Every structure is written in structure tokens, then in C-alpha cells.
Amino acid sequence: MPTKTPRIESSAVRRAALYIRVSTEEQAMHGLSLKAQRDTLTQYAQANGLKVVGVYTDEGITARKKYRNRAAFMRMLEDVQADQIDIILFIKLDRWFRNVADYYEVQRILDAHHVQWIATEENYDTTTANGRLHLNIKLSIAQDESDRTSERIKFVFDNKVKRGEVISGKVPLGYKIENKRLAIDPQTAPIAQDIFQQYTVIRSVRALREYVLNKYGLVYAQTGIRALLDNERYIGRAHGQDDFCPPLISPEQFQQVQELLSQRAQRNLARSDRVYLFTGLVRCAECGNSLSAHVVGQKYTYYRCTKYEKLHLCPHKKRTSELVLEQWLLDNLVTSFEAYNLSIREGASLTRPQVDELKIKRKMEKLKDLYLNDLIDRDTYERDYTALRDELREANAPPARQPQPVNVLAIQTALAAYSELSRQNKKEFWGRIIGQITITNDDHFFVTPFRHI
């Protein structure tokens, strides 16, 4: 028996927002497509004398994502908080939420601004205890279904990754799929290798894009070229697994490209009429986000966390004065780098623990015998075997390259002439000697040197 559609009895014209959400796997399902949802909600609004003031569509977004990761949903909440919406329409509760905690977190915002919601194809009454109980049960069931689906998908994907199998049909340039695994494509692999090599020479994504177009006839957006250069599959790594596929690029060349990309990004940020001394260097200690610069009174520069300022997703409320940070660095940088050098010397004195490789190999053979004799199941075998294999790889891995100490004397000499530099040269100075400045909500500064100084 179909659910009776709720109706609005008030004769007042109210401003309605239409919220539509569809996940990738639901795109083709009857009744859940974007157009079907929009048509249903529009007809409902017209039938009830509502004025549609906005349509907020989250396409390809699953119910398992936190609501803060739904771009359209967050825009709608901003309009709610700006008192531009009186009522929100969606077709079913699972389009709205499948998480009890998230539902009540958002409901508090709606209540504060006197905004109601209606599921047009279902009937809920939140004014009574029974109605609220019914709503909680529906949300709990939806959350349980979502969690079970997520667990099943994760289990399937994890097993595919362990076996080195691809989990999508998207293949990087230079590879092809053979027996469900990535294999090197002899026809396109030289092109991918040449792209990496050319970037170390050209050092410009835009120029590299033109090079690839002119030489190979391949059309890439600049973001596509950047994504190719960032793809860890070219060193054999994916999904946290180092041997996921055969590598095309050496780890050393890949790391060199990443450092060049990072340096270029910092320089590009400086291309504006106003020079910000620490753009690209300062990061939020609470969320890891880069801090952005803004000017107060056309004179004073401050750095702030945009995740707090715009989305309120980070507790970092503090705005850091550029003048304060600059003076702190002038007063404390040498001391900080001396402490850094001391930590390097102490770390170099630590010896690498000895690992009995023969013992690990015997355990692996014993584990295999237990599995072949049906004394343990496959999941237990794969889990324990993987752990032993990783332990063996770690034992055979070459020792990590020790970071080089900072030339503190050279920095002291450079700081003595700092006041004579132009503002642009000051920015370049900090970029050459500092890798990152982490700032806490209490305005404490932690400086990491640039790795090549």
C-alpha cells in the first residue's frame, strides 16, 4: 500500500529548497535519477503553493559520506543560516541522511532557523514521541544497511588489492590490464617515461602539456598532466601497497618530480600584486591544511585556516600576524635549526635492530603448511603471511637516507642582511631555507628546514 504523501495546510507562501542526492550506483535506477527526483519535488512544491528558491544537487555522492563532504548540501546549510529558506523538500529520508548522529547535528541548525523538512514520498511526524521513535528506527535501519554495504565493498576491494588486481577500468598511460592486473604496455610506456624525464628538464606543466601534444598528439589538460606526474603507480605503489604493479619510473626520479612540482606551486602562489612572505609554507597544526593569507585594513597581513573560516571543520580559530611570525623567525630560526641538527646527530647514532630473516622464512613455510593441511583458513593465512612478508621486506630494505644538517652559519650571515632585501626577495629567502612552518591554535610555531639547504 503506497505511503500517503504529506501536504502543507498553511496558505502562506513559503520559500522551498529542493535537495536531490544520487550515488553513482543509483544513477540508472528508476525513481532515483536526478531528473525523476527534481520532477517529483517540483510538482509537490507547485501543488502546495511553495516558491522554489534553490535546487541543491549532490551527484555521485553516496549515503556513506559525511554530510560535510556534500558540496551542495553545505551550500544549502549556508543558505539556511542566512535565513533564505523556510522548508526543505526531498523524496525519501535516505536521500537526506543514513546516519543518526549527522541527522541530529543538522536538525539543530534547522531548528535554530525555524526551517522544516518534508520527505514527499514518506510520512513522518516529529511532533510526537511515537513519531520521533519511528524516525530514529528508520534512520538506524538506513545506517545499518549503508554500513553493511560499505563493509562488503571494502572487503571485496581489499581482497582485490591484496591479489594485485585493479579495482577500476581506469589505466594510467604506459599500462594495460592483463589478467585483472596492471601490466606495462610496451607501446605507451616509453611515452610515460619520456613525460617524467622531460618535466625534470622543462619544469613547467604548461610547457610539458604543449610538448606532449606536439610530439605524441595526446591532449591533456594541465590538471591531467599534473595528476599523471603525481600518480604513485609509476613507482609500483597503489592503495598503500608498494608492489601493486610493475614500476615504470625509479623512486628517485619520482621524488625529484614531486619536489619540483612543490617548488613550482609555491612560486606560482607568489604571482600577485601583493607579496605574502609565507604563502605555501604555513600549515595548520590541527588539520594540516595550508593557511591562506588575507589583508586587514589594506595594511596588515594575517594567515588563517580556511577550513575553520569557511566551513567550520577545524578548531583553528587563531589568525596569525605576518609581522609576529616574521619577527619570531628572525629571533628564533637559528636556535630552531641548531636543535634540528642535534636531533639528526642523535638519530644517526641509533643502530638498526637486527632481524632474523631465516626465522621469518621458516615461519612463512610453516604457515603455508598449516594452510595446505586445512589447519587454518585462507583469511588467516593471507593476513599472517602478509605481515611476515612485510617484516621481511623491511629487514631487507636499504637504510633510509639521513637528512643533511642545516648550515646554521650561512643562515646567520644571510639573516644579517635580511632587512636590506625587497619584499619579494624576503619571500624567496624564506622559501629557500624553510620547508614548512606549522602553527598551532595557540600561535606556537614549529619550523622544518628545506631539505636541500
PyMOL commands that set and color helices and strands:
alter all, ss='L'
color gray80, all
select helices_A, chain A and resi 24-26+34-47+67-69+71-81+93-96+100-112+129-162+189-202+205-216+222-230+232-235+251-269+306-309+322-348+357-372+378-396+408-416+418-420+423-433
alter helices_A, ss='H'
color red, helices_A
select strands_A, chain A and resi 14-22+50-59+87-90+116-119+175-178+181-184+282-284+291-296+300-305+320-321+434-439+445-449
alter strands_A, ss='S'
color yellow, strands_A
deselect
rebuild
show_as cartoon
